[in-house]
Amino acid sequence: MLIRQYALTAAPHGPVAPAIAAFNLIASARVSGSAFEARNLGLLRVTDGITMNRDRLLADAKRKALDLVPGYSAPERPKIALAGLSGAPAIRNLLDSEVIAGRATAHDRVVGIALIDTLTGGVSADPLKPVGEDEITAMEKRASIALCGTPGTVARVKHMLATGKPLRN
């Protein structure tokens, strides 16, 4: 999501704007009701095809895949600058304002801080040293594993498994 937001908001805005956009989308847990809404949210690219008829979905996907075969080469994996310590406070202020307003819980803040650290690269990020998708994925994994050990996350998982509904703790 961060790389996609980076492509949408582009370099003149620096690395903070894409991190804020990705944070807002992920933290809000918004889901789309349609492919067109997903495109507007940035979940789908403008170039991604949309099939309106569910019965045509597999055939359209197969045709698209076969159309890509001639002359295909894997796209270059993008590298992006992460905001680091210069960008994290701006996003943290957004998170804290949600907590103060009562729209986010204490554990939402814990999860949000882990998300902010991932989106900005944390304390070790250097905005002058772009990183690739593999490094971002590694940060996501570390954050997810750390969150799995928190009592709040354990309570959320147990509640979801028992009730099928998210816990707001």
DSSP file (Angstrom, degrees, kcal/mol; ACC not computed):
  #  RESIDUE AA STRUCTURE BP1 BP2  ACC     N-H-->O    O-->H-N    N-H-->O    O-->H-N    TCO  KAPPA ALPHA  PHI   PSI    X-CA   Y-CA   Z-CA
    1    1 A M     >        0   0    0      0, 0.0     4,-2.6     0, 0.0     5,-0.2   0.000 360.0 360.0 360.0 -39.1    0.0    0.0    0.0
    2    2 A L  H  >  +     0   0    0      2,-0.2     4,-2.4     1,-0.2     5,-0.2   0.922 360.0  47.9 -63.0 -44.5    2.8    2.4    0.8
    3    3 A I  H  > S+     0   0    0      2,-0.2     4,-2.0     1,-0.2    -1,-0.2   0.903 112.5  49.5 -64.5 -40.2    4.5    1.9   -2.6
    4    4 A R  H  > S+     0   0    0      2,-0.2     4,-1.8     1,-0.2    -2,-0.2   0.916 112.1  47.6 -64.8 -42.5    1.2    2.4   -4.3
    5    5 A Q  H  X S+     0   0    0     -4,-2.6     4,-2.7     1,-0.2     5,-0.3   0.869 108.5  55.7 -65.5 -35.8    0.5    5.6   -2.4
    6    6 A Y  H  X S+     0   0    0     -4,-2.4     4,-2.0     1,-0.2    -1,-0.2   0.913 108.3  47.8 -61.8 -42.0    4.0    6.8   -3.2
    7    7 A A  H  < S+     0   0    0     -4,-2.0    -1,-0.2     1,-0.2    -2,-0.2   0.852 114.0  47.8 -67.0 -34.2    3.3    6.3   -6.9
    8    8 A L  H  < S+     0   0    0     -4,-1.8    -2,-0.2     1,-0.2    -1,-0.2   0.893 119.5  35.3 -74.4 -40.4    0.0    8.2   -6.5
    9    9 A T  H  < S-     0   0    0     -4,-2.7     4,-0.4    -5,-0.1    -2,-0.2   0.694 100.1-157.4 -92.5 -19.0    1.3   11.2   -4.6
   10   10 A A    ><  -     0   0    0     -4,-2.0     3,-1.2    -5,-0.3     4,-0.2   0.372  30.8 -64.4  64.2 166.5    4.7   11.4   -6.3
   11   11 A A  G >  S+     0   0    0      1,-0.2     3,-2.8     2,-0.2    -1,-0.1   0.737 113.1  74.6 -62.4 -34.6    8.0   12.9   -5.3
   12   12 A P  G 3  S+     0   0    0      0, 0.0    -1,-0.2     0, 0.0    -2,-0.1   0.789  99.1  51.0 -56.0 -23.2    7.3   16.6   -5.0
   13   13 A H  G <> S-     0   0    0     -3,-1.2     4,-0.7    -4,-0.4     3,-0.4   0.526 107.3-137.7 -88.4  -5.9    5.4   15.9   -1.8
   14   14 A G  T <4  -     0   0    0     -3,-2.8    -1,-0.2     1,-0.2     3,-0.2  -0.161  39.8 -55.7  74.4-174.8    8.3   13.9   -0.3
   15   15 A P  T  > S+     0   0    0      0, 0.0     4,-1.1     0, 0.0    68,-0.4   0.585 123.6  69.3 -80.5  -9.5    8.0   10.7    1.7
   16   16 A V  H  > S+     0   0    0     -3,-0.4     4,-2.6     2,-0.2     5,-0.2   0.925  91.8  56.2 -76.8 -43.6    5.6   12.0    4.3
   17   17 A A  H  X S+     0   0    0     -4,-0.7     4,-2.5     1,-0.2     5,-0.2   0.909 108.8  46.1 -58.3 -46.2    2.5   12.4    2.1
   18   18 A P  H  > S+     0   0    0      0, 0.0     4,-2.7     0, 0.0    -1,-0.2   0.892 112.3  51.8 -64.1 -36.2    2.5    8.8    0.9
   19   19 A A  H  X S+     0   0    0     -4,-1.1     4,-2.5     2,-0.2    -2,-0.2   0.908 111.3  47.0 -65.4 -40.9    3.0    7.5    4.5
   20   20 A I  H  X S+     0   0    0     -4,-2.6     4,-2.9     2,-0.2     5,-0.2   0.926 112.9  49.2 -64.8 -44.4    0.1    9.7    5.7
   21   21 A A  H  X S+     0   0    0     -4,-2.5     4,-2.0    -5,-0.2    -2,-0.2   0.924 113.9  45.3 -62.0 -44.5   -2.1    8.5    2.9
   22   22 A A  H  X S+     0   0    0     -4,-2.7     4,-2.8     2,-0.2     5,-0.3   0.910 113.0  51.2 -65.5 -41.8   -1.3    4.8    3.5
   23   23 A F  H  X S+     0   0    0     -4,-2.5     4,-3.3    -5,-0.2     5,-0.4   0.943 109.7  49.4 -60.0 -48.3   -1.7    5.3    7.3
   24   24 A N  H  X S+     0   0    0     -4,-2.9     4,-1.4     1,-0.2    -1,-0.2   0.900 114.4  45.2 -59.1 -41.8   -5.2    6.8    6.9
   25   25 A L  H  X>S+     0   0    0     -4,-2.0     5,-1.0    -5,-0.2     4,-0.5   0.933 119.4  39.5 -68.9 -46.0   -6.3    4.1    4.5
   26   26 A I  H ><5S+     0   0    0     -4,-2.8     3,-1.0     1,-0.2    -2,-0.2   0.937 116.3  49.1 -70.7 -46.8   -4.9    1.2    6.7
   27   27 A A  H 3<5S+     0   0    0     -4,-3.3    -1,-0.2    -5,-0.3    -2,-0.2   0.818 108.1  54.0 -65.8 -30.5   -5.9    2.6   10.1
   28   28 A S  H 3<5S-     0   0    0     -4,-1.4    -1,-0.3    -5,-0.4    -2,-0.2   0.672  96.1-144.1 -76.9 -14.7   -9.4    3.4    9.0
   29   29 A A  T <<5 +     0   0    0     -3,-1.0    -3,-0.1    -4,-0.5     2,-0.1   0.831  32.9 178.0  54.7  34.8   -9.8   -0.3    7.9
   30   30 A R      < -     0   0    0     -5,-1.0     2,-0.3    11,-0.0    -1,-0.2  -0.416  12.9-163.1 -69.3 142.1  -12.0    1.0    5.0
   31   31 A V        -     0   0    0     -3,-0.1     2,-0.3    -2,-0.1    -1,-0.0  -0.905  17.4-119.3-120.9 154.3  -13.3   -1.6    2.6
   32   32 A S        -     0   0    0     -2,-0.3     3,-0.1     1,-0.1     4,-0.0  -0.677   6.9-155.9 -95.6 149.4  -14.6   -1.0   -0.8
   33   33 A G  S    S+     0   0    0     -2,-0.3     2,-0.3     1,-0.1    -1,-0.1   0.498  80.8  13.5 -95.2  -6.8  -18.1   -1.8   -1.9
   34   34 A S  S  > S-     0   0    0      1,-0.1     4,-2.2     0, 0.0     5,-0.1  -0.974  79.6-104.1-158.7 166.3  -17.1   -2.0   -5.6
   35   35 A A  H  > S+     0   0    0     -2,-0.3     4,-2.1     1,-0.2     5,-0.1   0.865 120.4  54.1 -64.5 -35.9  -14.1   -2.2   -7.8
   36   36 A F  H  > S+     0   0    0      2,-0.2     4,-2.1     1,-0.2    -1,-0.2   0.889 109.0  47.4 -68.0 -38.1  -14.6    1.5   -8.7
   37   37 A E  H  > S+     0   0    0      2,-0.2     4,-2.1     1,-0.2    -1,-0.2   0.895 109.7  54.2 -67.3 -39.2  -14.5    2.5   -5.1
   38   38 A A  H  X>S+     0   0    0     -4,-2.2     5,-2.4     1,-0.2     6,-1.2   0.886 108.2  50.0 -60.5 -38.6  -11.4    0.3   -4.6
   39   39 A R  H ><5S+     0   0    0     -4,-2.1     3,-0.9     4,-0.2    -1,-0.2   0.920 109.9  50.0 -65.1 -43.8   -9.8    2.2   -7.4
   40   40 A N  H 3<5S+     0   0    0     -4,-2.1    -2,-0.2     1,-0.2    -1,-0.2   0.830 109.2  52.2 -64.6 -31.7  -10.7    5.5   -5.8
   41   41 A L  H 3<5S-     0   0    0     -4,-2.1    -1,-0.2    -5,-0.1    -2,-0.2   0.625 118.3-112.6 -77.1 -13.5   -9.3    4.4   -2.5
   42   42 A G  T <<5S+     0   0    0     -3,-0.9    -3,-0.2    -4,-0.7    -2,-0.1   0.563  87.8 117.2  90.3   9.4   -6.0    3.4   -4.2
   43   43 A L  S   <S+     0   0    0     -5,-2.4     2,-0.4    -6,-0.2    -4,-0.2   0.787  78.5  39.5 -78.3 -28.1   -6.5   -0.3   -3.7
   44   44 A L  S    S-     0   0    0     -6,-1.2    -2,-0.2    -9,-0.1     2,-0.1  -0.922  87.7-123.1-117.6 146.8   -6.6   -0.9   -7.4
   45   45 A R    >   -     0   0    0     -2,-0.4     3,-1.1     1,-0.1    -5,-0.1  -0.460  25.9-113.5 -80.5 160.1   -4.5    0.9  -10.0
   46   46 A V  T 3  S+     0   0    0      1,-0.3    -1,-0.1    -2,-0.1    -7,-0.0   0.826 119.6  54.1 -60.3 -31.2   -6.0    2.8  -12.9
   47   47 A T  T 3  S+     0   0    0      2,-0.1    -1,-0.3     0, 0.0     2,-0.2   0.585  83.3 106.9 -82.4 -10.6   -4.6    0.2  -15.2
   48   48 A D  S <  S-     0   0    0     -3,-1.1     2,-0.1     1,-0.1    -4,-0.1  -0.514  73.1-121.8 -71.1 133.2   -6.2   -2.7  -13.3
   49   49 A G        -     0   0    0     -2,-0.2     2,-0.4    11,-0.0    -1,-0.1  -0.359  18.4-150.4 -73.8 154.1   -9.1   -4.2  -15.2
   50   50 A I        -     0   0    0     -2,-0.1     2,-0.6   -14,-0.0    -1,-0.0  -0.995   2.8-159.7-127.4 127.3  -12.6   -4.4  -13.9
   51   51 A T        -     0   0    0     -2,-0.4     6,-0.1     1,-0.1   -16,-0.1  -0.935   4.0-170.5-108.1 120.2  -15.0   -7.2  -14.8
   52   52 A M  S    S+     0   0    0     -2,-0.6     2,-0.7     1,-0.1    -1,-0.1   0.821  71.5  67.8 -79.1 -32.1  -18.6   -6.3  -14.2
   53   53 A N    >   -     0   0    0      1,-0.2     3,-2.0     2,-0.0     4,-0.5  -0.815  69.0-154.9 -96.6 114.5  -20.0   -9.8  -14.9
   54   54 A R  G >  S+     0   0    0     -2,-0.7     3,-1.1     1,-0.3     4,-0.4   0.822  95.0  60.9 -56.6 -33.2  -19.0  -12.3  -12.2
   55   55 A D  G 3  S+     0   0    0      1,-0.2     4,-0.3     2,-0.1    -1,-0.3   0.710 105.1  49.1 -67.7 -19.0  -19.5  -15.1  -14.8
   56   56 A R  G <> S+     0   0    0     -3,-2.0     4,-3.0     1,-0.1     5,-0.3   0.484  83.9  96.9 -95.1  -5.2  -16.8  -13.5  -17.0
   57   57 A L  H <> S+     0   0    0     -3,-1.1     4,-2.3    -4,-0.5     5,-0.2   0.907  86.0  40.5 -56.6 -52.7  -14.2  -13.1  -14.2
   58   58 A L  H  > S+     0   0    0     -4,-0.4     4,-2.6     1,-0.2    -1,-0.2   0.917 116.9  49.3 -64.9 -44.0  -12.1  -16.2  -14.8
   59   59 A A  H  > S+     0   0    0     -4,-0.3     4,-2.4     1,-0.2    -2,-0.2   0.909 112.7  47.6 -62.9 -42.1  -12.2  -15.8  -18.6
   60   60 A D  H  X S+     0   0    0     -4,-3.0     4,-2.4     2,-0.2    -1,-0.2   0.898 112.2  49.6 -66.1 -39.9  -11.2  -12.2  -18.4
   61   61 A A  H  X S+     0   0    0     -4,-2.3     4,-2.5    -5,-0.3    -2,-0.2   0.912 111.8  48.4 -64.9 -42.4   -8.4  -12.9  -16.0
   62   62 A K  H  X S+     0   0    0     -4,-2.6     4,-2.6     2,-0.2     5,-0.2   0.922 112.0  49.2 -63.5 -44.1   -7.1  -15.7  -18.3
   63   63 A R  H  X S+     0   0    0     -4,-2.4     4,-2.2     1,-0.2    -2,-0.2   0.917 111.7  49.2 -61.4 -43.4   -7.3  -13.5  -21.3
   64   64 A K  H  X S+     0   0    0     -4,-2.4     4,-1.1     2,-0.2    -2,-0.2   0.919 112.0  48.5 -62.3 -44.3   -5.4  -10.7  -19.5
   65   65 A A  H  X S+     0   0    0     -4,-2.5     4,-0.8     1,-0.2     3,-0.5   0.919 112.7  47.4 -62.9 -44.3   -2.7  -13.1  -18.3
   66   66 A L  H >< S+     0   0    0     -4,-2.6     3,-0.6     1,-0.2    -1,-0.2   0.849 107.6  56.6 -67.1 -33.5   -2.2  -14.6  -21.8
   67   67 A D  H 3< S+     0   0    0     -4,-2.2    -1,-0.2     1,-0.2    -2,-0.2   0.781 105.1  53.4 -66.2 -26.0   -2.1  -11.1  -23.3
   68   68 A L  H 3< S+     0   0    0     -4,-1.1    -1,-0.2    -3,-0.5    -2,-0.2   0.702  90.1  80.1 -80.6 -20.0    0.8  -10.3  -21.0
   69   69 A V    X<  +     0   0    0     -4,-0.8     3,-2.1    -3,-0.6     2,-0.2   0.915  69.1  82.9 -60.1 -51.8    2.9  -13.3  -22.0
   70   70 A P  T 3  S-     0   0    0      0, 0.0     0, 0.0     0, 0.0     0, 0.0  -0.360 116.6  -8.0 -61.9 121.8    4.5  -12.1  -25.3
   71   71 A G  T 3  S+     0   0    0      1,-0.2     2,-0.1    -2,-0.2    -2,-0.1   0.638  93.0 164.3  72.4  15.1    7.5  -10.0  -24.5
   72   72 A Y    <   +     0   0    0     -3,-2.1     2,-0.3    -4,-0.1    -1,-0.2  -0.409  10.8 172.0 -69.4 137.8    6.9  -10.0  -20.8
   73   73 A S        -     0   0    0     -2,-0.1     3,-0.1     3,-0.0     0, 0.0  -0.987  41.5 -98.9-138.9 143.8    9.6   -9.0  -18.4
   74   74 A A        -     0   0    0     -2,-0.3     3,-0.1     1,-0.1     2,-0.0  -0.306  45.2-109.2 -60.7 138.9    9.2   -8.5  -14.7
   75   75 A P        -     0   0    0      0, 0.0     2,-0.2     0, 0.0    -1,-0.1  -0.325  38.2 -95.5 -67.3 152.9    8.8   -4.9  -13.8
   76   76 A E        -     0   0    0      1,-0.1    -3,-0.0    -3,-0.1     0, 0.0  -0.495  41.9-116.5 -66.9 134.3   11.6   -3.2  -12.0
   77   77 A R        -     0   0    0     -2,-0.2    -1,-0.1    -3,-0.1    -3,-0.0  -0.618  34.2-125.9 -77.1 123.7   11.0   -3.3   -8.2
   78   78 A P        -     0   0    0      0, 0.0    55,-0.5     0, 0.0     2,-0.4  -0.294  15.3-151.5 -71.7 152.7   10.6    0.3   -7.0
   79   79 A K  E     -A  132   0A   0     53,-0.2     2,-0.3    54,-0.1    53,-0.2  -0.972  16.6-169.0-118.6 139.5   12.6    1.7   -4.2
   80   80 A I  E     -A  131   0A   0     51,-2.8    51,-3.1    -2,-0.4     2,-0.4  -0.921  23.8-114.1-129.8 154.8   11.1    4.5   -2.1
   81   81 A A        -     0   0    0     -2,-0.3     2,-0.4    49,-0.3    47,-0.1  -0.700  28.1-145.1 -83.9 135.2   12.4    7.0    0.5
   82   82 A L        -     0   0    0     -2,-0.4    47,-0.2    44,-0.3    38,-0.2  -0.826  13.5-129.9-101.7 144.5   10.9    6.5    3.9
   83   83 A A    >   -     0   0    0    -68,-0.4     3,-1.0    36,-0.4     4,-0.3   0.774  38.0-175.8 -67.0 -29.6   10.3    9.6    6.1
   84   84 A G  G >>  -     0   0    0     36,-2.7     4,-1.6     1,-0.2     3,-1.2  -0.292  61.1 -19.0  65.8-151.5   12.0    8.3    9.2
   85   85 A L  G 34 S+     0   0    0     40,-0.4    -1,-0.2     1,-0.3    38,-0.1   0.721 134.0  63.3 -65.1 -21.5   12.0   10.4   12.3
   86   86 A S  G <4 S+     0   0    0     -3,-1.0    -1,-0.3     1,-0.2     4,-0.3   0.784 111.7  34.9 -74.8 -24.6   11.0   13.6   10.4
   87   87 A G  T <> S+     0   0    0     -3,-1.2     4,-1.3    -4,-0.3     3,-0.4   0.717  99.7  75.7-100.3 -24.4    7.7   12.1    9.2
   88   88 A A  H  X S+     0   0    0     -4,-1.6     4,-2.7     1,-0.2     5,-0.2   0.882  89.2  57.2 -60.4 -42.4    6.6   10.0   12.2
   89   89 A P  H  > S+     0   0    0      0, 0.0     4,-2.3     0, 0.0    -1,-0.2   0.880 103.4  54.1 -59.6 -37.0    5.5   12.9   14.5
   90   90 A A  H  > S+     0   0    0     -3,-0.4     4,-1.3    -4,-0.3    -2,-0.2   0.919 113.6  41.4 -62.2 -42.7    3.0   14.2   11.9
   91   91 A I  H  X S+     0   0    0     -4,-1.3     4,-2.2     1,-0.2    -1,-0.2   0.872 111.8  55.7 -73.6 -36.1    1.3   10.8   11.6
   92   92 A R  H  X S+     0   0    0     -4,-2.7     4,-3.1     1,-0.2    -2,-0.2   0.870 103.6  55.5 -63.3 -35.7    1.5   10.3   15.4
   93   93 A N  H  X S+     0   0    0     -4,-2.3     4,-2.2    -5,-0.2    -1,-0.2   0.900 106.7  50.5 -62.4 -40.0   -0.4   13.6   15.9
   94   94 A L  H  X S+     0   0    0     -4,-1.3     4,-1.5     2,-0.2    -2,-0.2   0.933 112.8  46.5 -60.9 -45.5   -3.1   12.3   13.6
   95   95 A L  H  X S+     0   0    0     -4,-2.2     4,-2.0     1,-0.2     3,-0.2   0.933 111.8  49.9 -62.8 -47.4   -3.3    9.1   15.7
   96   96 A D  H  X S+     0   0    0     -4,-3.1     4,-2.8     1,-0.2    -1,-0.2   0.864 107.2  54.7 -62.9 -35.7   -3.3   10.9   19.0
   97   97 A S  H  X S+     0   0    0     -4,-2.2     4,-2.0     1,-0.2    -1,-0.2   0.863 107.3  51.2 -66.3 -33.7   -6.1   13.2   17.8
   98   98 A E  H  <>S+     0   0    0     -4,-1.5     5,-2.1    -3,-0.2     6,-1.3   0.887 111.6  47.3 -67.6 -38.7   -8.2   10.1   17.0
   99   99 A V  H ><5S+     0   0    0     -4,-2.0     3,-1.2     4,-0.2    -2,-0.2   0.938 112.5  48.7 -66.6 -46.7   -7.5    8.7   20.5
  100  100 A I  H 3<5S+     0   0    0     -4,-2.8    -2,-0.2     1,-0.3    -1,-0.2   0.884 110.4  51.7 -60.6 -39.3   -8.4   12.0   22.2
  101  101 A A  T 3<5S-     0   0    0     -4,-2.0    -1,-0.3    -5,-0.2    -2,-0.2   0.556 115.8-116.8 -76.0  -7.0  -11.6   12.3   20.2
  102  102 A G  T < 5S+     0   0    0     -3,-1.2    -3,-0.2    -4,-0.4    -2,-0.1   0.584  87.5 112.5  83.4   9.4  -12.6    8.8   21.3
  103  103 A R  S   <S+     0   0    0     -5,-2.1     2,-0.4    -6,-0.2    -4,-0.2   0.569  77.1  43.8 -89.8  -9.7  -12.5    7.4   17.7
  104  104 A A  S    S-     0   0    0     -6,-1.3    -2,-0.2    -5,-0.1     2,-0.1  -0.986  78.8-136.8-134.4 146.1   -9.5    5.2   18.5
  105  105 A T     >  -     0   0    0     -2,-0.4     4,-1.8     1,-0.1     5,-0.1  -0.357  33.3 -97.5 -94.3 175.2   -8.8    3.0   21.6
  106  106 A A  H  > S+     0   0    0     63,-0.3     4,-1.5     1,-0.2     5,-0.1   0.900 127.2  45.9 -59.8 -41.3   -5.6    2.6   23.6
  107  107 A H  H  > S+     0   0    0     62,-0.5     4,-2.6     1,-0.2     5,-0.2   0.834 105.1  60.1 -75.3 -29.2   -4.8   -0.6   21.7
  108  108 A D  H  > S+     0   0    0      1,-0.2     4,-2.9     2,-0.2    -1,-0.2   0.892 104.9  52.0 -57.5 -37.4   -5.6    1.1   18.4
  109  109 A R  H  X S+     0   0    0     -4,-1.8     4,-2.7     2,-0.2    -2,-0.2   0.912 107.1  50.9 -66.1 -42.4   -2.8    3.5   19.4
  110  110 A V  H  X S+     0   0    0     -4,-1.5     4,-1.7     2,-0.2    -2,-0.2   0.941 115.0  43.0 -59.2 -47.6   -0.4    0.6   20.0
  111  111 A V  H  X S+     0   0    0     -4,-2.6     4,-2.2     1,-0.2    -2,-0.2   0.906 113.0  53.9 -64.5 -41.7   -1.2   -0.9   16.6
  112  112 A G  H  X S+     0   0    0     -4,-2.9     4,-2.8    -5,-0.2    -2,-0.2   0.882 105.7  51.8 -61.6 -40.4   -1.0    2.6   15.0
  113  113 A I  H  X S+     0   0    0     -4,-2.7     4,-2.5     2,-0.2    -1,-0.2   0.903 109.7  49.6 -65.0 -40.5    2.4    3.3   16.4
  114  114 A A  H  X S+     0   0    0     -4,-1.7     4,-1.7     2,-0.2    -2,-0.2   0.902 112.4  48.7 -62.7 -40.0    3.7    0.0   15.0
  115  115 A L  H  X S+     0   0    0     -4,-2.2     4,-2.8     2,-0.2    -2,-0.2   0.914 110.3  50.6 -65.2 -43.4    2.1    0.9   11.6
  116  116 A I  H  X S+     0   0    0     -4,-2.8     4,-2.3     1,-0.2     6,-0.4   0.924 108.6  51.9 -61.0 -44.9    3.7    4.4   11.8
  117  117 A D  H  X S+     0   0    0     -4,-2.5     4,-1.1     1,-0.2     5,-0.4   0.879 113.0  45.8 -60.0 -37.4    7.1    2.9   12.5
  118  118 A T  H  < S+     0   0    0     -4,-1.7    -2,-0.2     2,-0.2    -1,-0.2   0.931 113.8  47.0 -70.5 -45.7    6.7    0.6    9.5
  119  119 A L  H  < S+     0   0    0     -4,-2.8   -36,-0.4     1,-0.2    -2,-0.2   0.788 122.0  35.8 -69.5 -27.6    5.4    3.3    7.1
  120  120 A T  H  < S-     0   0    0     -4,-2.3   -36,-2.7    -5,-0.2    -1,-0.2   0.546 110.3-115.3-102.2  -8.8    8.2    5.7    8.1
  121  121 A G    ><  -     0   0    0     -4,-1.1     3,-0.6    -5,-0.3     4,-0.2   0.428  46.7-114.7  90.0  -1.5   11.0    3.2    8.6
  122  122 A G  G >   -     0   0    0     -5,-0.4     3,-1.1    -6,-0.4   -37,-0.2  -0.200  62.1 -33.6  69.7-161.6   11.3    3.9   12.3
  123  123 A V  G 3  S+     0   0    0      1,-0.2    -1,-0.2   -39,-0.1   -38,-0.2   0.733 135.9  55.1 -69.6 -23.1   14.4    5.4   13.9
  124  124 A S  G <  S+     0   0    0     -3,-0.6    -1,-0.2   -40,-0.1    -2,-0.2   0.490  80.6 116.1 -90.9  -1.9   16.9    3.9   11.5
  125  125 A A    <   -     0   0    0     -3,-1.1   -40,-0.4    -4,-0.2    -4,-0.1  -0.401  47.2-161.6 -71.8 142.3   15.3    5.2    8.3
  126  126 A D    >   -     0   0    0      3,-0.4     3,-2.7   -42,-0.1   -44,-0.3  -0.966  11.3-152.3-122.4 111.4   17.3    7.6    6.2
  127  127 A P  T 3  S+     0   0    0      0, 0.0    -1,-0.1     0, 0.0   -44,-0.1   0.693  97.4  58.5 -57.9 -17.0   15.1    9.6    3.7
  128  128 A L  T 3  S+     0   0    0      1,-0.2   -47,-0.0   -47,-0.1    -3,-0.0   0.504  97.0  66.7 -90.1  -4.3   18.2    9.8    1.5
  129  129 A K  S <  S-     0   0    0     -3,-2.7    -3,-0.4   -47,-0.2   -47,-0.3  -0.861  80.3-147.9-117.9  95.1   18.5    6.0    1.2
  130  130 A P        -     0   0    0      0, 0.0     2,-0.3     0, 0.0   -49,-0.3  -0.258  12.3-151.3 -61.0 147.7   15.6    4.5   -0.7
  131  131 A V  E     -A   80   0A   0    -51,-3.1   -51,-2.8     1,-0.0     2,-0.1  -0.847   6.9-127.0-119.8 157.5   14.4    1.0    0.4
  132  132 A G  E  >  -A   79   0A   0     -2,-0.3     4,-1.8   -53,-0.2     3,-0.3  -0.364  33.9 -93.2 -97.7 178.3   12.8   -1.8   -1.6
  133  133 A E  H  > S+     0   0    0    -55,-0.5     4,-2.8     1,-0.2     5,-0.2   0.833 120.8  59.8 -60.7 -35.4    9.7   -3.8   -1.0
  134  134 A D  H  > S+     0   0    0      1,-0.2     4,-2.2     2,-0.2    -1,-0.2   0.909 106.0  46.9 -62.8 -41.8   11.7   -6.6    0.7
  135  135 A E  H  > S+     0   0    0     -3,-0.3     4,-1.9     2,-0.2    -1,-0.2   0.900 113.4  48.6 -66.6 -39.8   12.9   -4.2    3.4
  136  136 A I  H  X S+     0   0    0     -4,-1.8     4,-2.3     2,-0.2    -2,-0.2   0.914 111.0  50.5 -65.9 -41.9    9.4   -2.8    4.0
  137  137 A T  H  X S+     0   0    0     -4,-2.8     4,-2.4     1,-0.2    -2,-0.2   0.889 107.9  53.4 -62.5 -39.4    7.9   -6.4    4.1
  138  138 A A  H  X S+     0   0    0     -4,-2.2     4,-2.3     1,-0.2    -1,-0.2   0.896 108.9  49.1 -62.8 -39.9   10.6   -7.3    6.7
  139  139 A M  H  X S+     0   0    0     -4,-1.9     4,-2.4     2,-0.2    -2,-0.2   0.902 109.8  52.0 -65.2 -40.3    9.5   -4.3    8.9
  140  140 A E  H  X S+     0   0    0     -4,-2.3     4,-2.6     2,-0.2    -2,-0.2   0.921 110.0  49.0 -60.1 -44.4    5.8   -5.3    8.5
  141  141 A K  H  X S+     0   0    0     -4,-2.4     4,-2.6     2,-0.2     5,-0.2   0.927 110.8  49.3 -62.9 -45.5    6.7   -8.9    9.7
  142  142 A R  H  X S+     0   0    0     -4,-2.3     4,-2.3     1,-0.2    -1,-0.2   0.920 113.3  47.0 -60.6 -43.1    8.6   -7.6   12.7
  143  143 A A  H  X S+     0   0    0     -4,-2.4     4,-2.5     2,-0.2    -2,-0.2   0.915 112.4  49.6 -64.9 -42.8    5.8   -5.3   13.7
  144  144 A S  H  X S+     0   0    0     -4,-2.6     4,-1.9     2,-0.2    -2,-0.2   0.914 111.7  48.0 -63.5 -43.3    3.2   -8.0   13.3
  145  145 A I  H  X S+     0   0    0     -4,-2.6     4,-0.7     2,-0.2    -1,-0.2   0.914 112.1  49.5 -64.6 -42.5    5.1  -10.5   15.3
  146  146 A A  H >< S+     0   0    0     -4,-2.3     3,-0.9    -5,-0.2    -2,-0.2   0.911 110.9  50.0 -62.7 -41.8    5.7   -7.9   18.1
  147  147 A L  H >< S+     0   0    0     -4,-2.5     3,-1.9     1,-0.2     6,-0.4   0.844  99.8  65.1 -65.9 -33.1    2.0   -7.1   18.1
  148  148 A C  H 3< S+     0   0    0     -4,-1.9    -1,-0.2     1,-0.3    -2,-0.2   0.753  98.6  55.8 -61.8 -22.8    1.0  -10.7   18.4
  149  149 A G  T << S+     0   0    0     -3,-0.9    -1,-0.3    -4,-0.7    -2,-0.2   0.461  86.2  99.9 -88.9  -1.1    2.6  -10.8   21.8
  150  150 A T  S <> S-     0   0    0     -3,-1.9     4,-2.3    -4,-0.2     3,-0.2  -0.631  75.8-130.2 -87.9 144.5    0.6   -8.0   23.2
  151  151 A P  H  > S+     0   0    0      0, 0.0     4,-2.5     0, 0.0     5,-0.2   0.869 107.3  56.7 -58.3 -36.8   -2.4   -8.7   25.5
  152  152 A G  H  > S+     0   0    0      2,-0.2     4,-1.9     1,-0.2     5,-0.1   0.897 108.8  44.7 -63.3 -40.9   -4.6   -6.4   23.5
  153  153 A T  H  > S+     0   0    0     -6,-0.4     4,-2.7    -3,-0.2     5,-0.2   0.905 111.7  52.5 -70.3 -41.2   -3.9   -8.2   20.2
  154  154 A V  H  X S+     0   0    0     -4,-2.3     4,-2.6     1,-0.2     5,-0.2   0.922 110.2  49.2 -59.0 -43.6   -4.4  -11.6   21.9
  155  155 A A  H  X S+     0   0    0     -4,-2.5     4,-2.4     1,-0.2    -1,-0.2   0.896 110.9  50.5 -63.1 -39.9   -7.8  -10.4   23.2
  156  156 A R  H  X S+     0   0    0     -4,-1.9     4,-2.5     2,-0.2    -2,-0.2   0.919 111.5  47.0 -64.3 -43.6   -8.7   -9.1   19.8
  157  157 A V  H  X S+     0   0    0     -4,-2.7     4,-2.5     2,-0.2     5,-0.2   0.942 113.4  47.8 -64.6 -47.1   -7.9  -12.4   18.1
  158  158 A K  H  X S+     0   0    0     -4,-2.6     4,-2.1     1,-0.2    -2,-0.2   0.915 113.3  48.5 -60.0 -43.2   -9.7  -14.5   20.7
  159  159 A H  H  X>S+     0   0    0     -4,-2.4     4,-2.8    -5,-0.2     5,-0.5   0.913 111.2  49.4 -64.5 -43.2  -12.8  -12.2   20.5
  160  160 A M  H  X5S+     0   0    0     -4,-2.5     4,-2.2     1,-0.2    -1,-0.2   0.909 112.5  47.9 -63.4 -42.3  -12.8  -12.4   16.6
  161  161 A L  H  <5S+     0   0    0     -4,-2.5    -1,-0.2     1,-0.2    -2,-0.2   0.869 117.5  42.6 -66.1 -35.8  -12.6  -16.2   16.7
  162  162 A A  H  <5S+     0   0    0     -4,-2.1    -2,-0.2    -5,-0.2    -1,-0.2   0.859 133.2  15.6 -79.1 -36.0  -15.3  -16.5   19.3
  163  163 A T  H  <5S-     0   0    0     -4,-2.8    -3,-0.2     2,-0.3    -2,-0.2   0.637  87.4-126.4-115.9 -18.9  -17.8  -13.9   17.9
  164  164 A G  S  <<S+     0   0    0     -4,-2.2    -4,-0.2    -5,-0.5    -3,-0.1   0.581  79.8 103.0  77.9   8.3  -16.8  -13.1   14.3
  165  165 A K  S    S-     0   0    0     -6,-0.5    -1,-0.3    -5,-0.0    -2,-0.3  -0.932  77.9-104.9-124.9 148.1  -16.7   -9.5   15.3
  166  166 A P        -     0   0    0      0, 0.0     2,-0.5     0, 0.0    -9,-0.1  -0.400  29.6-129.1 -71.2 147.7  -13.8   -7.1   16.0
  167  167 A L        -     0   0    0    -11,-0.2     2,-1.0    -2,-0.1   -11,-0.1  -0.826   8.5-149.5 -95.4 132.0  -13.1   -6.2   19.6
  168  168 A R              0   0    0     -2,-0.5   -64,-0.0     1,-0.2    -1,-0.0  -0.748 360.0 360.0-101.3  84.3  -12.7   -2.4   20.3
  169  169 A N              0   0    0     -2,-1.0   -62,-0.5   -17,-0.1   -63,-0.3   0.393 360.0 360.0-112.9 360.0  -10.2   -2.5   23.1
